[in-house]
Amino acid sequence: MTLIGWSQILLFFALVLAVTKPLGTYLFHVLEAPTQPLPKVLGPVERLVLALCGGKDAQREQTWSQYALSLLAFSLFGLLGTYVIQRLQHVLPLNPQGLPAVGPELAFNTAASFTTNTNWQSYAGESTLSYFSQMVGLTWHNFTSAAAGMGVALALARGFTRRPGPEGQKTLGNFWVDLVRATLYVLLPLCIVYALFLVSQGVLQNFAPYLELTTLEGVKQTLAMGPVASQEAIKMLGTNGGGFFNANSAHPFENPTPLTNLVQMLSIFAIPAALTYTYGKMARDTKQGWALFAAMSLLFFVGVTAAYAAESQSNPAVAAAQVAQAGNMEGKEARFGISASALFATVTTDASCGAVNAMHDSFTSLGGLVPLVNMQLGEVIFGGVGAGLYGILVMVVLAVFIAGLMVGRTPEYLGKKIEAKEMKLAMLYVLIFPLVILGLSAVAAVIPQGLSSLNNAGPHGLSEILYAFTSGTANNGSAFAGLNANTPFWNISLGLAMLAGRFLMIIPVLAIAGSMVGKKVVPPGPGTFPTNGALFTGLLVCVVVIVGALTFFPALSLGPIVEHSLGQAGKVF
């Protein structure tokens, strides 16, 4: 580890901290204030879109079940539409390379992936999807899945922060209003500016056919073209992660310079971090939001320190060949180096983005353990757009319950009592996650259809399986690239994991919101446990770590941990 490397990490975090309050304030004005910014410019567009969604019926406040049904119906429509576009891309426009239709299993996997904000890719974008499929099928979901996640987070925040009227408050806002406002006022304007910045740095944005070149050695080479910058902007800002090219943000046409690398990492954390401040504004106590931000930041620094330290060590496989090393550069871009690669890997798995600027499969065993654990903690270290906030708030429910047990009082959060119903729903949310990951990993580890896709044996092969289902269920999308996931078994199983990890966990979240929103607010008393200070932040961090560690430690012991021990003894896989 070097001073320059740590300077990059600290500069990145300082920028995140700098944008959290102003962007969080803007999000509050967009999503919660009576009037939105630029009412004469964007207001008519918002009203037109909502009129197309159903007029006044599309703007009425909804109960949690109505909110959930709207989200599920919209997501199903998007999933089917993306599936059809892929299956028919050979007859659709903007296909200068004449790429054939996508196979049924891969089309299902990709449609499920982008619908759920996972953006797992079992394909190479430049050789599989046309410009039309990339723009209309996938980029659409990059916006709407991020906006839907913000909507769920807002619904849960309203459940905690709204004060019931005389007859009790039962509604949580309106899904269609949240979806339109998040897209129109937040994602689209930021992405327009962001895409222009990327073009200025050398990111491609065209509709040209691929270029056929002859190298100095006389070899024929094909350079893929396409509308990259427009997809890259929302890919990062919406914590989507799906790359236009197979190499993702390691590709120079997607991420050409150290400056674009820094801005891409910043854009991954920007909205998730800002939403913590937005939540504090909704709670009428910004310290509540800063407590969540502090817990996320502490977990982030632990992860990035571990990843940077691990990748600064020599690779055991290369060391066995008696090659001098200055850290593990395997699978990394020379223009980014070890510190920026370790930072990117930490950020992208903290925030359920999944974009990569280095190959995680080439990390050391402990370096690869960090992104795996980041996801297994529930993607609550800033997390995805919206998903990080509602995930950490579920952990808050658990932490408050534990604090209540310790002081012998009925647990309360923001003056509302946490009772048996909320705890059952919170535990349902917590248990679905490992059930899907460990259950499907166990199946894949014993059947030929799962094992046939592995490029590595032993504990590293197990890590590849575990990483794939963790990434899918956590809606992250990054991969240990040694696994060939483009087979019927992996496409279908990962598609189901992504759908379960998104929607089977959103439903309990909305149910918690519906249960909390109508509760009376009790004034704080002498025994009330404060949830806006350092003590609660520490308790919250402990709950997040213990839930993840106790659940996944046995599996991790058989994968990256034992691989590290064997690597120290000279055994590699």
Summary of the structure (lengths in Angstrom):
residues: 573
radius of gyration: 23.1
end to end distance: 25.8
largest distance: 80.1
contacts: 2152
relative contact order: 0.12
helix: 66%
strand: 3%
